[in-house]
Amino acid sequence: MSKRLSELYGLTIYTNKGQYVGRVEDIVVNIEKGEVMCLCLKSFKSMREGGDEIRRVLKEESISYDDVIEVGDIVLVNKMPAPSPKKAA
């Protein structure tokens, strides 16, 4: 089965244990390989190009496409995004 990338935007994401993760707001694609790399829970539209916020979203608010189990009416994934450890004050 195949899906157009445009059909992924706005889909709800859940873990395989039924935990709500969020919605697909942006998608990162490797153009050279022609494959989806990750689904992002936050849109990049309002962010500065190459900024720290983009790096943070990619690290903390994204799901690697390797962790996607199934895509249908929802996106089913193996695990929640990994939050970064809190820095000591």
C-alpha positions in Angstrom: 0.0 0.0 0.0 1.2 3.5 -0.8 0.2 6.9 0.5 0.9 10.4 -0.7 2.9 12.6 1.7 0.2 15.1 1.7 -2.1 12.5 3.2 0.1 12.2 6.3 -0.2 15.8 7.4 -2.6 16.2 10.3 -2.8 12.4 11.0 -3.0 11.6 14.7 0.0 9.6 16.1 -0.4 6.9 18.8 2.1 4.4 20.2 1.4 0.7 19.9 0.3 0.9 23.6 -2.4 3.4 22.9 -0.6 6.5 24.1 -1.4 9.7 22.3 1.7 11.3 20.8 0.5 14.2 18.7 -0.3 15.1 15.1 1.9 15.0 12.0 2.8 18.7 11.4 5.8 18.3 9.2 7.7 15.6 7.4 11.4 15.3 6.7 12.3 13.5 3.4 15.7 12.4 2.2 15.4 13.4 -1.5 18.5 11.5 -2.6 17.2 8.2 -1.2 13.5 9.0 -1.9 12.4 8.1 1.6 10.7 9.6 4.6 13.2 10.2 7.5 10.9 11.4 10.3 7.5 12.8 11.2 7.5 16.0 13.2 5.0 17.1 15.8 5.7 20.8 15.1 5.7 22.7 11.9 8.9 24.3 10.6 7.0 27.0 8.7 7.4 29.7 11.3 11.0 28.8 12.3 14.2 30.4 11.1 16.1 28.2 8.7 19.0 26.4 10.4 18.0 27.7 13.8 18.3 26.0 17.2 14.5 25.5 17.3 14.6 23.3 14.2 17.4 21.2 15.8 15.4 20.9 19.0 12.2 19.8 17.1 14.2 17.2 15.1 15.7 15.8 18.3 12.7 16.1 20.8 9.5 16.4 18.8 10.0 14.0 15.9 9.4 10.3 15.3 12.0 8.4 13.2 10.2 6.8 10.3 12.0 3.6 11.4 9.7 3.6 14.5 6.5 3.8 12.4 4.6 0.5 12.5 1.6 1.4 10.3 0.0 4.3 8.5 -3.7 4.4 7.9 -6.4 6.6 9.5 -3.8 7.1 12.2 -0.1 6.6 12.5 1.0 3.8 14.8 4.6 4.0 16.3 6.8 2.0 18.5 7.6 4.7 21.0 7.2 8.3 22.1 9.7 11.0 21.0 12.7 11.2 23.3 12.7 14.4 25.4 16.1 15.9 26.1 17.5 15.7 29.6 16.8 18.7 31.8 19.9 20.9 32.3 20.9 21.6 35.9 20.5 25.2 36.9 
